[in-house]
Amino acid sequence: MTDSSPDAPLPPLDAGLDPRLLEILVCPVTHGPLEYDRAAGELISRKANLAYPVRDGVPVMLPEEARELS
């Protein structure tokens, strides 16, 4: 039997990223929305043209850790 209460944890995405994080996280540079790239394990800020790594399910939201998108 599965727990369907509102406080029940959601199943993790591929890299262990909680999907609820995408609802509250924003790019620290632009304060704009982020997209999750499961294959690359990154959070993408199209507005800033940056990709933030997700390590062990934890987004690293430091601009100096982000890579520039080409």
C-alpha positions as CSV (number, residue, x, y, z in Angstrom):
1,M,0.0,0.0,0.0
2,T,1.3,3.4,-0.9
3,D,1.0,6.5,1.2
4,S,-0.9,9.2,-0.7
5,S,-1.0,11.8,2.0
6,P,0.1,15.4,1.0
7,D,3.2,15.0,3.2
8,A,4.3,11.8,1.6
9,P,7.6,12.1,-0.2
10,L,7.4,12.2,-4.0
11,P,9.4,9.6,-5.9
12,P,12.7,11.1,-7.0
13,L,13.6,11.9,-10.6
14,D,16.4,10.1,-12.3
15,A,19.2,11.8,-10.4
16,G,17.3,11.8,-7.2
17,L,16.1,15.4,-7.6
18,D,12.8,16.1,-5.8
19,P,10.3,17.4,-8.4
20,R,9.0,19.9,-5.9
21,L,12.3,21.7,-6.0
22,L,11.6,22.8,-9.6
23,E,8.5,24.6,-8.3
24,I,10.5,26.7,-5.9
25,L,14.1,27.0,-7.2
26,V,15.0,29.9,-9.5
27,C,18.2,30.9,-11.2
28,P,20.4,32.8,-8.7
29,V,21.6,35.1,-11.5
30,T,18.3,36.0,-13.2
31,H,15.7,34.8,-10.7
32,G,14.0,33.1,-13.7
33,P,12.7,29.5,-14.0
34,L,14.9,26.4,-14.4
35,E,14.4,23.3,-16.5
36,Y,15.7,19.9,-15.4
37,D,17.9,18.1,-17.9
38,R,17.7,14.5,-16.7
39,A,20.3,13.1,-19.2
40,A,22.9,15.7,-18.2
41,G,21.9,15.9,-14.5
42,E,21.7,19.7,-14.7
43,L,19.3,22.5,-14.0
44,I,19.2,24.8,-17.0
45,S,18.6,28.6,-16.9
46,R,17.8,29.6,-20.5
47,K,17.7,33.3,-19.5
48,A,21.2,33.2,-18.0
49,N,22.5,30.6,-20.5
50,L,23.8,28.5,-17.6
51,A,23.6,24.9,-16.5
52,Y,23.8,24.2,-12.8
53,P,25.0,20.7,-11.8
54,V,22.9,18.3,-9.7
55,R,25.2,16.2,-7.5
56,D,23.7,13.3,-5.6
57,G,20.2,14.8,-6.0
58,V,21.3,18.2,-4.6
59,P,21.3,21.2,-7.0
60,V,24.5,23.2,-6.8
61,M,23.1,26.7,-7.3
62,L,26.4,28.6,-7.3
63,P,27.1,30.7,-10.4
64,E,30.8,29.8,-10.2
65,E,29.9,26.1,-10.4
66,A,27.6,26.5,-13.4
67,R,28.7,25.9,-17.0
68,E,27.9,28.2,-19.8
69,L,25.6,26.8,-22.5
70,S,27.0,26.9,-26.0
